Amino acid sequence: MKVEVTRYLKPDGYASRYWAVLVDGELLAVTVYRKGAEAVADALTNPHVTTLQDSAEAGTGPDNASPGVASYRTR
């Protein structure tokens, strides 16, 4: 599997300001930033465990969380 990050080409052939992720020459994703495209390419070539799976207590949330209620702090 060949993954590459290049400038996205518009249908008329001109390069745009966006970045494309190509897998075996086929367009997979278009991003605004080069770092985002590189992150997608890295995730494809180097799969890793997600943060929730890495934590000792996966699936735990805030202590005061109630179902259906947003928990955030205001000033």
Secondary structure, DSSP 8 states (H G I E B T S, - for coil): --EEEEEEE-TTS-EEEEEEEEETTEEEEEESSHHHHHHHHHHHHS----HHHHSTTTT---TT--TT-------
